């Protein structure tokens, strides 16, 4: 039975916002700015002198900076026009 498939694979990978629409451009600019801010904050967190040098505090700092780094990279990928 040829031609009976109802699955349309041609729409896979379409970005959530059209790069040509005005709202899409604004969303991408905001994502790029937020991504840059999150990635910068993830690295800047280690440059600021800490309250103490305990292992517990370092583990919390590592978790927060890793979370900000991952979220920032996702924002940068989406802002450059990729799909998530």
PyMOL CGO cylinders between C-alpha atoms (Angstrom):
from pymol import cmd
from pymol.cgo import CYLINDER

trace = [
    CYLINDER, 0.00, 0.00, 0.00, 1.88, 2.93, -1.31, 0.3, 1, 1, 1, 1, 1, 1,
    CYLINDER, 1.88, 2.93, -1.31, 1.21, 6.55, -0.21, 0.3, 1, 1, 1, 1, 1, 1,
    CYLINDER, 1.21, 6.55, -0.21, -0.95, 5.83, 2.84, 0.3, 1, 1, 1, 1, 1, 1,
    CYLINDER, -0.95, 5.83, 2.84, 1.36, 7.39, 5.43, 0.3, 1, 1, 1, 1, 1, 1,
    CYLINDER, 1.36, 7.39, 5.43, -0.27, 10.31, 7.26, 0.3, 1, 1, 1, 1, 1, 1,
    CYLINDER, -0.27, 10.31, 7.26, 2.90, 11.49, 9.01, 0.3, 1, 1, 1, 1, 1, 1,
    CYLINDER, 2.90, 11.49, 9.01, 4.29, 14.76, 7.66, 0.3, 1, 1, 1, 1, 1, 1,
    CYLINDER, 4.29, 14.76, 7.66, 8.04, 14.90, 8.25, 0.3, 1, 1, 1, 1, 1, 1,
    CYLINDER, 8.04, 14.90, 8.25, 8.56, 18.12, 6.29, 0.3, 1, 1, 1, 1, 1, 1,
    CYLINDER, 8.56, 18.12, 6.29, 7.68, 20.33, 9.30, 0.3, 1, 1, 1, 1, 1, 1,
    CYLINDER, 7.68, 20.33, 9.30, 10.36, 18.92, 11.60, 0.3, 1, 1, 1, 1, 1, 1,
    CYLINDER, 10.36, 18.92, 11.60, 12.87, 21.47, 12.86, 0.3, 1, 1, 1, 1, 1, 1,
    CYLINDER, 12.87, 21.47, 12.86, 10.80, 24.60, 12.26, 0.3, 1, 1, 1, 1, 1, 1,
    CYLINDER, 10.80, 24.60, 12.26, 11.80, 27.30, 14.77, 0.3, 1, 1, 1, 1, 1, 1,
    CYLINDER, 11.80, 27.30, 14.77, 9.22, 28.54, 17.26, 0.3, 1, 1, 1, 1, 1, 1,
    CYLINDER, 9.22, 28.54, 17.26, 9.31, 32.10, 15.93, 0.3, 1, 1, 1, 1, 1, 1,
    CYLINDER, 9.31, 32.10, 15.93, 9.71, 33.28, 12.39, 0.3, 1, 1, 1, 1, 1, 1,
    CYLINDER, 9.71, 33.28, 12.39, 12.91, 35.32, 11.95, 0.3, 1, 1, 1, 1, 1, 1,
    CYLINDER, 12.91, 35.32, 11.95, 11.07, 37.69, 9.60, 0.3, 1, 1, 1, 1, 1, 1,
    CYLINDER, 11.07, 37.69, 9.60, 8.29, 38.72, 11.99, 0.3, 1, 1, 1, 1, 1, 1,
    CYLINDER, 8.29, 38.72, 11.99, 8.78, 41.72, 14.28, 0.3, 1, 1, 1, 1, 1, 1,
    CYLINDER, 8.78, 41.72, 14.28, 7.97, 39.76, 17.43, 0.3, 1, 1, 1, 1, 1, 1,
    CYLINDER, 7.97, 39.76, 17.43, 10.38, 37.01, 16.42, 0.3, 1, 1, 1, 1, 1, 1,
    CYLINDER, 10.38, 37.01, 16.42, 13.25, 39.46, 16.12, 0.3, 1, 1, 1, 1, 1, 1,
    CYLINDER, 13.25, 39.46, 16.12, 12.50, 40.96, 19.54, 0.3, 1, 1, 1, 1, 1, 1,
    CYLINDER, 12.50, 40.96, 19.54, 12.31, 37.50, 21.13, 0.3, 1, 1, 1, 1, 1, 1,
    CYLINDER, 12.31, 37.50, 21.13, 15.63, 36.53, 19.59, 0.3, 1, 1, 1, 1, 1, 1,
    CYLINDER, 15.63, 36.53, 19.59, 17.33, 39.73, 20.77, 0.3, 1, 1, 1, 1, 1, 1,
    CYLINDER, 17.33, 39.73, 20.77, 16.01, 39.22, 24.30, 0.3, 1, 1, 1, 1, 1, 1,
    CYLINDER, 16.01, 39.22, 24.30, 17.18, 35.60, 24.25, 0.3, 1, 1, 1, 1, 1, 1,
    CYLINDER, 17.18, 35.60, 24.25, 20.64, 36.64, 23.08, 0.3, 1, 1, 1, 1, 1, 1,
    CYLINDER, 20.64, 36.64, 23.08, 20.90, 39.28, 25.81, 0.3, 1, 1, 1, 1, 1, 1,
    CYLINDER, 20.90, 39.28, 25.81, 19.66, 36.92, 28.52, 0.3, 1, 1, 1, 1, 1, 1,
    CYLINDER, 19.66, 36.92, 28.52, 21.96, 34.16, 27.29, 0.3, 1, 1, 1, 1, 1, 1,
    CYLINDER, 21.96, 34.16, 27.29, 24.98, 36.44, 27.35, 0.3, 1, 1, 1, 1, 1, 1,
    CYLINDER, 24.98, 36.44, 27.35, 24.04, 37.70, 30.84, 0.3, 1, 1, 1, 1, 1, 1,
    CYLINDER, 24.04, 37.70, 30.84, 23.56, 34.17, 32.22, 0.3, 1, 1, 1, 1, 1, 1,
    CYLINDER, 23.56, 34.17, 32.22, 26.83, 32.85, 30.77, 0.3, 1, 1, 1, 1, 1, 1,
    CYLINDER, 26.83, 32.85, 30.77, 28.71, 35.91, 32.04, 0.3, 1, 1, 1, 1, 1, 1,
    CYLINDER, 28.71, 35.91, 32.04, 27.14, 35.54, 35.49, 0.3, 1, 1, 1, 1, 1, 1,
    CYLINDER, 27.14, 35.54, 35.49, 28.05, 31.85, 35.60, 0.3, 1, 1, 1, 1, 1, 1,
    CYLINDER, 28.05, 31.85, 35.60, 31.72, 32.70, 35.16, 0.3, 1, 1, 1, 1, 1, 1,
    CYLINDER, 31.72, 32.70, 35.16, 31.55, 35.92, 37.19, 0.3, 1, 1, 1, 1, 1, 1,
    CYLINDER, 31.55, 35.92, 37.19, 30.20, 34.03, 40.18, 0.3, 1, 1, 1, 1, 1, 1,
    CYLINDER, 30.20, 34.03, 40.18, 33.64, 32.50, 40.65, 0.3, 1, 1, 1, 1, 1, 1,
    CYLINDER, 33.64, 32.50, 40.65, 35.46, 35.85, 40.37, 0.3, 1, 1, 1, 1, 1, 1,
    CYLINDER, 35.46, 35.85, 40.37, 33.58, 37.51, 43.25, 0.3, 1, 1, 1, 1, 1, 1,
    CYLINDER, 33.58, 37.51, 43.25, 35.16, 36.89, 46.64, 0.3, 1, 1, 1, 1, 1, 1,
    CYLINDER, 35.16, 36.89, 46.64, 33.03, 34.40, 48.54, 0.3, 1, 1, 1, 1, 1, 1,
    CYLINDER, 33.03, 34.40, 48.54, 31.72, 34.42, 52.08, 0.3, 1, 1, 1, 1, 1, 1,
    CYLINDER, 31.72, 34.42, 52.08, 33.76, 31.41, 53.02, 0.3, 1, 1, 1, 1, 1, 1,
    CYLINDER, 33.76, 31.41, 53.02, 35.82, 28.66, 51.53, 0.3, 1, 1, 1, 1, 1, 1,
    CYLINDER, 35.82, 28.66, 51.53, 33.74, 25.75, 52.78, 0.3, 1, 1, 1, 1, 1, 1,
    CYLINDER, 33.74, 25.75, 52.78, 33.10, 22.73, 50.60, 0.3, 1, 1, 1, 1, 1, 1,
    CYLINDER, 33.10, 22.73, 50.60, 29.33, 23.08, 51.00, 0.3, 1, 1, 1, 1, 1, 1,
    CYLINDER, 29.33, 23.08, 51.00, 29.36, 26.62, 49.67, 0.3, 1, 1, 1, 1, 1, 1,
    CYLINDER, 29.36, 26.62, 49.67, 31.60, 25.64, 46.75, 0.3, 1, 1, 1, 1, 1, 1,
    CYLINDER, 31.60, 25.64, 46.75, 29.21, 22.82, 45.81, 0.3, 1, 1, 1, 1, 1, 1,
    CYLINDER, 29.21, 22.82, 45.81, 26.24, 25.19, 45.85, 0.3, 1, 1, 1, 1, 1, 1,
    CYLINDER, 26.24, 25.19, 45.85, 28.18, 27.71, 43.75, 0.3, 1, 1, 1, 1, 1, 1,
    CYLINDER, 28.18, 27.71, 43.75, 29.07, 25.00, 41.27, 0.3, 1, 1, 1, 1, 1, 1,
    CYLINDER, 29.07, 25.00, 41.27, 25.45, 23.89, 40.96, 0.3, 1, 1, 1, 1, 1, 1,
    CYLINDER, 25.45, 23.89, 40.96, 24.15, 27.43, 40.47, 0.3, 1, 1, 1, 1, 1, 1,
    CYLINDER, 24.15, 27.43, 40.47, 26.83, 28.31, 37.94, 0.3, 1, 1, 1, 1, 1, 1,
    CYLINDER, 26.83, 28.31, 37.94, 26.24, 25.09, 35.98, 0.3, 1, 1, 1, 1, 1, 1,
    CYLINDER, 26.24, 25.09, 35.98, 22.50, 25.78, 35.90, 0.3, 1, 1, 1, 1, 1, 1,
    CYLINDER, 22.50, 25.78, 35.90, 23.10, 29.37, 34.70, 0.3, 1, 1, 1, 1, 1, 1,
    CYLINDER, 23.10, 29.37, 34.70, 25.59, 28.17, 32.09, 0.3, 1, 1, 1, 1, 1, 1,
    CYLINDER, 25.59, 28.17, 32.09, 23.18, 25.58, 30.64, 0.3, 1, 1, 1, 1, 1, 1,
    CYLINDER, 23.18, 25.58, 30.64, 20.25, 28.02, 30.60, 0.3, 1, 1, 1, 1, 1, 1,
    CYLINDER, 20.25, 28.02, 30.60, 22.43, 30.72, 29.04, 0.3, 1, 1, 1, 1, 1, 1,
    CYLINDER, 22.43, 30.72, 29.04, 23.68, 28.41, 26.31, 0.3, 1, 1, 1, 1, 1, 1,
    CYLINDER, 23.68, 28.41, 26.31, 20.09, 27.35, 25.52, 0.3, 1, 1, 1, 1, 1, 1,
    CYLINDER, 20.09, 27.35, 25.52, 19.10, 31.02, 25.22, 0.3, 1, 1, 1, 1, 1, 1,
    CYLINDER, 19.10, 31.02, 25.22, 22.05, 31.72, 22.94, 0.3, 1, 1, 1, 1, 1, 1,
    CYLINDER, 22.05, 31.72, 22.94, 21.23, 28.78, 20.66, 0.3, 1, 1, 1, 1, 1, 1,
    CYLINDER, 21.23, 28.78, 20.66, 17.59, 29.80, 20.44, 0.3, 1, 1, 1, 1, 1, 1,
    CYLINDER, 17.59, 29.80, 20.44, 18.52, 33.45, 19.89, 0.3, 1, 1, 1, 1, 1, 1,
    CYLINDER, 18.52, 33.45, 19.89, 20.85, 32.59, 17.00, 0.3, 1, 1, 1, 1, 1, 1,
    CYLINDER, 20.85, 32.59, 17.00, 17.97, 30.88, 15.19, 0.3, 1, 1, 1, 1, 1, 1,
    CYLINDER, 17.97, 30.88, 15.19, 18.37, 27.26, 16.19, 0.3, 1, 1, 1, 1, 1, 1,
    CYLINDER, 18.37, 27.26, 16.19, 15.65, 25.01, 17.49, 0.3, 1, 1, 1, 1, 1, 1,
    CYLINDER, 15.65, 25.01, 17.49, 15.59, 23.58, 21.00, 0.3, 1, 1, 1, 1, 1, 1,
]
cmd.load_cgo(trace, "trace")
